[in-house]
Amino acid sequence: MSDAYQRLDQWLYYARIAKTRPLCATIVSKGRIRVNRQPTSKPHAKLRIGDVVTLPPLSPGEDVRVWRVLDLGERRGPAKEASQLYEIVREEPKKLAS
């Protein structure tokens, strides 16, 4: 197993979760992101290939997203490149209004 890792806030930035890395750090600091089912509020948390990241809805109408890390990014590229950093494990369906 490789010891390679990347800071969580940096990986989220490369995966295009937010427009800036400081904004990604702020999102992590709120403590609502989970890595391997463990909540974290540390932007410097180590993220490795194979880890599972659970992202809360970041804006109204968004769903909870669960992603498995496939690669550690080297840069913030276009959306197609960013989507190759993860695979979708599960997306929670939107709640329908009754």
Backbone as ProteinMPNN parsed JSONL, in Angstrom:
{"seq_chain_A": "MSDAYQRLDQWLYYARIAKTRPLCATIVSKGRIRVNRQPTSKPHAKLRIGDVVTLPPLSPGEDVRVWRVLDLGERRGPAKEASQLYEIVREEPKKLAS", "coords_chain_A": {"N_chain_A": [[0.843, -1.185, 0.0], [0.515, 2.181, -0.811], [2.055, 5.091, 0.62], [1.268, 7.526, -0.175], [-0.421, 10.584, 0.033], [-2.873, 13.251, 0.174], [-3.75, 16.549, 1.12], [-6.992, 17.046, 2.45], [-8.521, 19.414, 1.895], [-7.178, 20.364, -0.356], [-7.54, 18.274, -2.205], [-10.342, 18.362, -2.476], [-10.559, 20.833, -3.694], [-9.24, 20.337, -6.141], [-11.068, 18.475, -7.103], [-13.113, 20.084, -7.708], [-15.078, 21.045, -5.881], [-15.448, 23.504, -4.707], [-14.792, 26.954, -5.608], [-12.373, 28.034, -4.682], [-9.393, 27.162, -2.85], [-9.213, 28.038, -0.113], [-11.973, 28.281, 0.409], [-12.751, 25.609, 0.229], [-11.367, 24.661, 2.458], [-12.785, 25.987, 4.458], [-15.294, 24.767, 4.199], [-14.645, 22.158, 5.013], [-13.858, 22.72, 7.637], [-16.249, 23.155, 8.928], [-17.066, 20.706, 9.756], [-18.762, 18.811, 8.596], [-18.084, 17.074, 6.619], [-17.198, 13.738, 5.88], [-14.652, 11.291, 6.191], [-14.05, 8.121, 5.317], [-16.25, 7.374, 6.898], [-15.801, 8.805, 9.213], [-16.291, 11.818, 10.862], [-14.705, 14.888, 10.015], [-12.984, 17.882, 10.778], [-10.751, 19.001, 9.952], [-8.902, 20.652, 7.671], [-6.412, 19.821, 6.797], [-6.467, 17.085, 6.898], [-5.375, 13.798, 6.048], [-5.781, 12.381, 2.915], [-6.221, 9.46, 1.107], [-5.79, 7.272, -1.748], [-8.569, 5.245, -2.376], [-9.946, 5.915, -0.091], [-13.145, 6.854, 1.295], [-15.231, 9.51, 0.742], [-17.678, 11.496, 2.181], [-19.909, 13.868, 1.25], [-21.796, 16.604, 2.319], [-24.965, 18.151, 1.396], [-24.232, 21.08, -0.326], [-25.516, 23.234, -1.289], [-28.887, 24.484, -1.615], [-31.201, 22.006, -2.667], [-29.304, 20.197, -3.481], [-27.915, 16.878, -3.214], [-26.781, 14.437, -0.762], [-23.514, 13.289, -1.267], [-21.506, 10.474, -1.96], [-18.293, 9.522, -2.379], [-15.619, 7.569, -3.748], [-12.172, 7.798, -3.533], [-10.189, 7.86, -6.337], [-7.874, 8.842, -7.399], [-5.149, 11.032, -6.631], [-5.141, 14.38, -7.137], [-3.212, 16.518, -9.332], [-3.505, 19.026, -10.168], [-5.918, 21.705, -10.569], [-8.045, 21.011, -12.847], [-10.125, 20.898, -15.843], [-13.683, 20.113, -15.567], [-14.158, 17.486, -16.506], [-11.681, 16.251, -16.149], [-11.47, 16.508, -13.375], [-13.546, 14.835, -12.531], [-12.418, 12.366, -12.807], [-11.03, 11.877, -10.563], [-12.495, 10.58, -8.676], [-14.981, 8.054, -7.879], [-18.461, 7.6, -8.002], [-20.021, 6.4, -5.212], [-22.411, 6.324, -3.898], [-25.405, 8.124, -4.259], [-27.623, 9.983, -2.472], [-31.095, 9.83, -2.928], [-33.184, 12.554, -3.963], [-35.479, 14.042, -1.719], [-38.892, 13.728, -2.095], [-41.521, 16.042, -2.149], [-44.385, 15.694, -0.164]], "CA_chain_A": [[0.0, 0.0, 0.0], [1.289, 3.406, -0.929], [1.916, 6.079, 1.682], [0.927, 8.801, -0.799], [-1.648, 11.212, 0.503], [-3.069, 14.644, -0.179], [-4.62, 17.267, 2.057], [-8.401, 16.969, 2.082], [-8.979, 20.651, 1.249], [-6.565, 20.443, -1.681], [-8.217, 17.305, -3.071], [-11.673, 18.895, -2.771], [-10.356, 21.916, -4.662], [-8.965, 19.7, -7.426], [-12.298, 17.803, -7.517], [-14.013, 21.175, -8.079], [-16.174, 21.199, -4.93], [-15.609, 24.949, -4.525], [-13.946, 27.717, -6.532], [-11.054, 28.344, -4.134], [-8.944, 26.235, -1.813], [-9.674, 28.498, 1.208], [-13.385, 27.947, 0.566], [-12.778, 24.171, 0.531], [-10.929, 24.533, 3.853], [-13.908, 26.445, 5.28], [-16.319, 23.712, 4.151], [-14.158, 21.07, 5.867], [-13.826, 23.207, 9.023], [-17.598, 23.082, 9.509], [-17.196, 19.384, 10.356], [-19.843, 18.006, 8.021], [-17.522, 16.116, 5.66], [-16.696, 12.518, 6.509], [-13.674, 10.491, 5.464], [-14.193, 6.75, 5.821], [-17.327, 7.433, 7.901], [-15.395, 9.583, 10.388], [-16.363, 13.26, 10.612], [-13.45, 15.613, 10.184], [-13.046, 19.337, 10.637], [-9.367, 19.392, 9.705], [-8.587, 20.759, 6.24], [-5.152, 19.126, 6.517], [-6.63, 15.628, 7.041], [-4.73, 13.057, 4.969], [-6.692, 11.636, 2.058], [-5.472, 8.483, 0.314], [-6.549, 6.539, -2.756], [-9.404, 4.219, -1.763], [-10.782, 6.499, 0.971], [-14.506, 7.219, 0.923], [-15.546, 10.862, 1.206], [-19.106, 11.806, 2.181], [-20.089, 15.311, 1.143], [-23.163, 17.032, 2.587], [-25.464, 19.115, 0.405], [-23.56, 22.363, -0.16], [-26.461, 24.268, -1.676], [-30.26, 23.956, -1.622], [-31.536, 21.126, -3.776], [-28.251, 19.203, -3.696], [-28.025, 15.64, -2.455], [-25.566, 13.918, -0.132], [-22.716, 12.542, -2.234], [-20.498, 9.579, -1.39], [-17.317, 9.278, -3.433], [-14.388, 6.841, -3.446], [-11.024, 8.477, -4.136], [-9.484, 7.03, -7.315], [-6.577, 9.429, -7.702], [-4.811, 12.292, -5.982], [-4.948, 15.325, -8.226], [-1.979, 17.292, -9.44], [-3.896, 20.399, -10.48], [-7.351, 21.918, -10.746], [-8.272, 21.01, -14.287], [-11.527, 20.995, -16.234], [-14.603, 19.22, -14.854], [-13.964, 16.099, -16.942], [-10.47, 15.776, -15.471], [-11.784, 16.424, -11.947], [-14.412, 13.678, -12.288], [-11.606, 11.152, -12.819], [-10.415, 11.728, -9.248], [-13.386, 9.841, -7.789], [-16.126, 7.332, -8.434], [-19.638, 7.774, -7.16], [-20.385, 5.182, -4.497], [-23.858, 6.407, -3.669], [-26.011, 9.44, -4.153], [-28.914, 9.911, -1.805], [-32.137, 10.411, -3.779], [-33.842, 13.75, -3.444], [-36.728, 13.803, -1.029], [-40.025, 14.282, -2.804], [-42.492, 16.702, -1.27], [-45.654, 14.94, -0.117]], "C_chain_A": [[0.887, 1.245, 0.0], [1.03, 4.345, 0.244], [1.523, 7.44, 1.138], [-0.402, 9.311, -0.245], [-1.697, 12.65, 0.015], [-3.962, 15.274, 0.873], [-6.055, 17.23, 1.544], [-8.858, 18.234, 1.364], [-8.406, 20.795, -0.164], [-7.258, 19.491, -2.653], [-9.614, 17.799, -3.446], [-11.599, 20.026, -3.795], [-10.103, 21.331, -6.052], [-10.206, 18.995, -7.98], [-13.413, 18.807, -7.82], [-15.253, 21.263, -7.194], [-16.467, 22.674, -4.686], [-14.584, 25.664, -5.408], [-12.557, 28.039, -6.008], [-10.689, 27.317, -3.07], [-9.335, 26.724, -0.413], [-11.166, 28.209, 1.451], [-13.555, 26.454, 0.861], [-12.367, 23.936, 1.983], [-12.051, 24.948, 4.8], [-15.001, 25.387, 5.333], [-15.917, 22.559, 5.068], [-14.227, 21.481, 7.334], [-15.185, 23.15, 9.711], [-17.899, 21.695, 10.08], [-18.285, 18.5, 9.784], [-19.362, 17.007, 6.968], [-16.984, 14.924, 6.44], [-15.678, 11.859, 5.581], [-13.699, 9.115, 6.105], [-15.126, 6.707, 7.028], [-16.992, 8.24, 9.152], [-15.494, 11.072, 10.069], [-14.998, 13.906, 10.832], [-13.695, 17.105, 10.009], [-11.653, 19.886, 10.361], [-9.085, 19.451, 8.203], [-7.319, 20.004, 5.859], [-5.254, 17.611, 6.688], [-6.03, 14.932, 5.82], [-5.762, 12.222, 4.216], [-5.851, 10.742, 1.159], [-6.382, 7.841, -0.726], [-7.285, 5.401, -2.059], [-10.266, 4.739, -0.633], [-12.155, 6.855, 0.417], [-14.831, 8.559, 1.577], [-17.046, 11.073, 1.084], [-19.256, 13.314, 2.259], [-21.546, 15.672, 1.414], [-23.667, 17.914, 1.446], [-24.816, 20.478, 0.673], [-24.43, 23.534, -0.605], [-27.854, 23.652, -1.708], [-30.525, 23.121, -2.872], [-30.474, 20.092, -4.1], [-28.492, 17.994, -2.814], [-26.711, 15.351, -1.726], [-24.835, 13.103, -1.193], [-21.69, 11.701, -1.493], [-19.581, 9.159, -2.534], [-16.151, 8.453, -2.903], [-13.257, 7.516, -4.225], [-10.292, 7.499, -5.061], [-8.077, 7.544, -7.589], [-6.392, 10.7, -6.892], [-4.464, 13.264, -7.101], [-3.59, 15.995, -8.19], [-2.265, 18.752, -9.734], [-5.415, 20.484, -10.53], [-7.588, 22.069, -12.243], [-9.751, 21.183, -14.602], [-12.373, 19.935, -15.525], [-14.402, 17.755, -15.244], [-12.748, 15.479, -16.264], [-10.738, 15.585, -13.974], [-12.622, 15.186, -11.645], [-13.649, 12.361, -12.317], [-10.882, 10.931, -11.493], [-11.239, 10.844, -8.326], [-14.383, 9.01, -8.583], [-17.272, 7.515, -7.464], [-19.977, 6.427, -6.534], [-21.893, 5.161, -4.302], [-24.263, 7.873, -3.673], [-27.371, 9.241, -3.505], [-29.959, 10.519, -2.726], [-32.736, 11.638, -3.127], [-35.153, 13.359, -2.794], [-37.845, 14.475, -1.836], [-40.998, 14.897, -1.807], [-43.797, 15.93, -1.321], [-46.834, 15.854, -0.237]], "O_chain_A": [[1.876, 1.327, 0.728], [-0.073, 4.387, 0.79], [1.449, 8.409, 1.892], [-1.363, 8.559, -0.083], [-0.711, 13.193, -0.484], [-4.826, 14.612, 1.447], [-6.298, 17.368, 0.345], [-9.517, 18.145, 0.329], [-9.084, 21.296, -1.062], [-7.532, 19.86, -3.795], [-10.028, 17.671, -4.598], [-12.47, 20.155, -4.654], [-10.693, 21.787, -7.032], [-10.381, 18.924, -9.197], [-14.532, 18.414, -8.153], [-16.351, 21.524, -7.686], [-17.621, 23.049, -4.481], [-13.631, 25.053, -5.891], [-11.647, 28.292, -6.797], [-11.559, 26.686, -2.469], [-9.753, 25.91, 0.411], [-11.566, 27.925, 2.58], [-14.413, 26.077, 1.659], [-12.959, 23.099, 2.665], [-12.243, 24.318, 5.841], [-15.573, 25.137, 6.394], [-16.747, 22.04, 5.814], [-14.612, 20.678, 8.184], [-15.261, 23.104, 10.938], [-18.878, 21.524, 10.807], [-18.692, 17.531, 10.425], [-20.143, 16.189, 6.482], [-16.397, 15.073, 7.511], [-15.824, 11.87, 4.359], [-13.404, 8.964, 7.291], [-14.823, 6.082, 8.044], [-17.82, 8.345, 10.058], [-14.864, 11.548, 9.125], [-14.243, 13.514, 11.721], [-14.513, 17.524, 9.19], [-11.402, 21.082, 10.516], [-9.034, 18.416, 7.539], [-7.17, 19.591, 4.709], [-4.238, 16.918, 6.629], [-6.159, 15.416, 4.696], [-6.517, 11.455, 4.814], [-4.895, 11.195, 0.529], [-7.605, 7.868, -0.591], [-6.702, 4.679, -1.25], [-11.228, 4.078, -0.242], [-12.308, 7.122, -0.775], [-14.723, 8.72, 2.792], [-17.625, 10.858, 0.019], [-18.794, 13.955, 3.203], [-22.444, 15.099, 0.797], [-22.877, 18.372, 0.62], [-24.859, 20.967, 1.802], [-24.114, 24.691, -0.327], [-27.991, 22.434, -1.816], [-30.126, 23.482, -3.979], [-30.712, 19.197, -4.91], [-29.183, 18.074, -1.798], [-25.672, 15.937, -2.029], [-25.448, 12.326, -1.925], [-21.081, 12.153, -0.523], [-20.006, 8.539, -3.508], [-15.74, 8.613, -1.753], [-13.378, 7.769, -5.424], [-9.835, 6.443, -4.623], [-7.192, 6.776, -7.966], [-7.361, 11.358, -6.514], [-3.587, 12.989, -7.919], [-2.914, 16.031, -7.161], [-1.399, 19.612, -9.577], [-6.107, 19.466, -10.532], [-7.355, 23.131, -12.82], [-10.537, 21.568, -13.736], [-11.842, 18.981, -14.955], [-14.472, 16.876, -14.385], [-12.782, 14.319, -15.853], [-10.283, 14.608, -13.38], [-12.43, 14.551, -10.608], [-14.182, 11.336, -11.891], [-10.201, 9.921, -11.315], [-10.738, 10.399, -7.293], [-14.599, 9.224, -9.776], [-17.072, 7.576, -6.25], [-20.194, 5.44, -7.237], [-22.558, 4.146, -4.507], [-23.553, 8.737, -3.159], [-28.168, 8.417, -3.954], [-29.748, 11.609, -3.258], [-32.79, 11.749, -1.902], [-35.849, 12.457, -3.26], [-37.741, 15.644, -2.207], [-41.259, 14.328, -0.747], [-44.261, 15.553, -2.397], [-47.976, 15.395, -0.216]]}, "name": "protein", "num_of_chains": 1, "seq": "MSDAYQRLDQWLYYARIAKTRPLCATIVSKGRIRVNRQPTSKPHAKLRIGDVVTLPPLSPGEDVRVWRVLDLGERRGPAKEASQLYEIVREEPKKLAS"}
